[in-house]
Amino acid sequence: MTGPIDNKHRKDAAEKLGKSFIVDAGAGTGKTTVLVERIMSIVLEGKTGLDRVAAITFTEKAAGELKFRVREQIENVLKDRKSVE
C-alpha cells in the first residue's frame, strides 16, 4: 500500500510554508496530522516560535487533540536531539 490517494496534497500542506492551504475533509481523515506536521515544520525551520503560532479548530476536543499531538512531537524532537549529544 502506498498511502492515502491525496498524499502529495498532504505533503504540500505540511511543507510548503510560503503558501496558504484550506484542509477540508471528513472526520478521521488526517486533518490534525497535517496541521501538526505544518506547525512542526514552521517551528523547526525557524520561521517563528511556537508561542507565535495560532491554530484554530472548531471544537475544544479538536483543540485538545492538536495541543497534545504538538506537545508529543516537540518532546520526540527534544528526546532525539538529546540522544544525539
C-alpha positions in Angstrom: 0.0 0.0 0.0 1.4 3.4 -0.9 -0.6 5.6 1.4 -3.6 8.0 1.0 -4.5 9.0 -2.5 -4.0 12.6 -1.6 -0.6 12.1 -0.1 1.0 14.8 -2.3 -1.5 17.4 -1.2 -0.9 16.4 2.5 2.8 16.7 2.0 2.4 20.1 0.3 0.2 21.4 3.1 2.8 20.3 5.7 5.9 21.5 3.9 5.1 24.5 1.6 5.2 27.1 4.3 5.0 30.1 1.9 1.6 29.1 0.7 -1.8 29.0 2.5 -4.0 25.9 2.4 -7.5 25.0 3.3 -7.9 21.5 4.5 -11.4 20.2 4.1 -12.1 16.6 4.9 -14.3 14.3 6.9 -13.7 13.0 10.4 -10.7 10.7 10.8 -9.0 11.6 7.5 -5.8 13.1 8.9 -6.5 16.9 9.1 -5.0 17.1 12.6 -1.9 15.1 11.5 -1.3 17.5 8.5 -1.7 20.6 10.8 0.7 19.2 13.4 3.2 18.5 10.6 2.8 22.0 9.3 3.2 23.6 12.8 6.3 21.5 13.4 7.8 22.5 10.0 7.2 26.2 10.8 8.9 25.9 14.2 11.8 23.6 13.2 12.7 25.7 10.2 12.9 28.8 12.4 10.0 30.6 10.7 8.6 31.5 14.1 8.5 30.4 17.7 5.8 28.0 18.9 4.5 30.8 21.1 3.6 32.8 18.0 1.6 30.0 16.2 -2.2 30.3 16.2 -4.2 27.2 15.2 -7.9 27.5 15.0 -10.2 24.5 15.5 -14.0 24.1 15.6 -14.2 22.2 18.9 -12.5 22.1 22.2 -11.9 18.4 21.8 -10.1 19.1 18.5 -8.0 21.8 20.1 -7.1 19.5 23.0 -6.0 16.8 20.5 -4.0 19.3 18.5 -2.2 20.6 21.6 -1.5 17.0 22.8 0.0 16.0 19.4 2.1 19.1 19.0 3.5 18.6 22.5 4.2 15.0 21.8 6.1 15.9 18.6 8.1 18.5 20.4 9.0 16.0 23.1 10.1 13.5 20.5 12.3 16.1 18.7 13.9 17.1 22.0 14.5 13.4 23.0 16.1 12.7 19.6 18.3 15.7 19.9 19.4 14.8 23.4 20.2 11.2 22.4 22.5 12.6 19.6 24.5 14.7 22.1 
